Amino acid sequence: MAQIVIRNIRKEFGDFVAVKESSFTIEDGEFFMLLGPSGCGKTTTLRMIAGLELPTSGDILLDGENISQLPPSERDIAFVFQMFALYPHLNVRKNLSYPLTSQGMPRKQIKAKIDEVAGILGIGDILDRPVGGLSGGDRQRVALGRAIVREPKAFMMDEPLGALDAEFREHMAEELRALHDRMGATTVYVTHDQLEAMQMGDKIVVMNNAVVEQFGTPREIYDKPATMFVADFIGSPSMNFLDFSGSVAPGQESISLSGHDMAVPSLREGASGDLVFGVRPEHVHLSDDGTFRGRIIAAEYLGTTQIVTMETPNGELKARIPADRIATVGESAGIGFRGDTVSLFDRADGRALRSALNEGVLGHG
Amino acid sequence: MSSHSITESSSRAKWIAGSLVILYALITMLPLVWIVMTGFKSPADAISYPPKVVYEPTLEGYVNLFTTRTRQTEDYLLANPPENWADEIVRQYDMVIVGPSKFGERFMNSVIIGFGSTFLSIFLGTLAAYAFSRFRIPFADDLLFFILSTRMMPPIAVAIPIFLMYRSLGLSDTHLGMILLYTAVNISLAVWLLKGFIDEIPREYEEAALIDGYTRFQAFYKVVLPQAATGIASTAIFCLIFAWNEYAFAVLLTSATAQTAPPFIPTIIGVGGLDWPAVAAGATIFLLPVMIFTIVLRKHLLRGITFGAVRK
């Protein structure tokens, strides 16, 4: 299969820049997620890898070969479209055989290949049906079948689950991941759904406004966000941002929030001005003896946990705490943080400050 | 079925709608029915007043349409008994058939020019519409407007320049000349209609074909064309109807070799007096190809007219 290297890729449509100099590497056999809000350039990036758009500048290397200006037919990359794009005038079997007939494969071999793929996907009984009457899930399977039947070097998937209803999506996501694990083919998957990305991906690229914000494993991206955008986009509820101003120096291990000392991972760089103290809701706890205090303004009960919204001197804060702690609106409570999980950001450019927590991760972005 | 349902109409509403459609059909069909009926009348029945609805049908009109006849002396007629049923019909007027008329030839001209120009309009129109629909073409909007602007005046307004141009190019009274002329008139309609149809076809189908290893042109004819069949069929019908029925240019630019049926049919009147049954017979036969073409493509036409109204 294949390793894909994206190097300084850029795409302009007239005056509009869809993707700004982006670089990342997709290792052989990885299930790779391109994640970001709509319009961030993730689909354009995917289409450039597949050859449906040609990059304005930059290189795409597939197993070391520069394919950035080749037509899609010469790249040996399969693509699964969001709306499936099954050929409506052909039946399931013909749809599946389409990529094989273009290679001039003998008819007998095509038939054997289709039967094999139909077996893998469990669509053997609908092979002679027209695609028009198929259910969403079956269409999805046929679209996948059309992609895997030719054994391409890599798969591109553009929000393939987006057109399915929520109930079925979960099931299909599992099926897709299982299929990938079985075939081990390099897969690039575009989604705007952070849960889908975390759940299915080996690695994630988070894009925003045409640039790559961060590139890493789901765990790295969640625990060690490189920018405020990533911290905010990933996780629900998202990371808390408490504003403070002051200056920090390399080696420092605590900062002062409204006069209260808070532990942070040992800093590796200094900064000054408007800074942000970022902490995930699950790393916030309420303690009656805490000196840093806030007032509870809302509590959402979720069964095993609850989300408590508090007002603090440094801004609003959400805490995910055990459901058995009784939280009454209006109550004043002390707040504590798990210091080793805290990220500090520079408010001006949204970048995370390097620290013992994230060193070694930020290099990628 | 509730009486207040929006989607299911009540039986009374259906009855009223049905009656209206039938009434409308009767009104619009009446002239056609009358022409077909007149074709089977004798000349006397055709001009009788009050008009005859019940009459004895005869093929006289058709015989007169397809033949040239001449009056003969009684001796000649007695010496040469009629050879077939057509002969017998003309003998009533002391005439004999001396050969075929020009109608067959004119009709074939109409077929060649009508279908030829329709094919050319659709062929060029589909390619142009695809290009306009899919590629970034500089000044695309201006070009489309220019193409449409050729229809902003009645084509006959440029008849004199075309007449002069055709004369110096040697295209007057040729099949090629008429095919080119009707194509030029129809192409704007074809480009605009087909662009609309092709715009409706999601690009993903072609992109899927490109990914599946086909070239752009293969993707066009293997994937886009089958999808556009509906639009192509309905556009073809519109083009054919125009080219088939066109009268003014045909009168002006054709005479001996490339004359089409529309300018020919009225000339029948002048040959043997007011031969209305022959004119009606000519009109009836003239109607058939367009009718057959439309019936053959009817399934596509009906889908084509409502195409794009609702997203599937």
Interface residues (C-beta under 8 A of the other chain):
Chain A: A50 G51 L52 P71 P72 S73 I77 A78 F79 F81 M83 A85 L86 Y87 P88 H89 Y98 P99 S102 Q103 R146 R150
Chain B: P202 E204 Y205 E207 A208 A209 L210 I211 D212 G213 Y214 T215 Q218 V223 P226 Q227
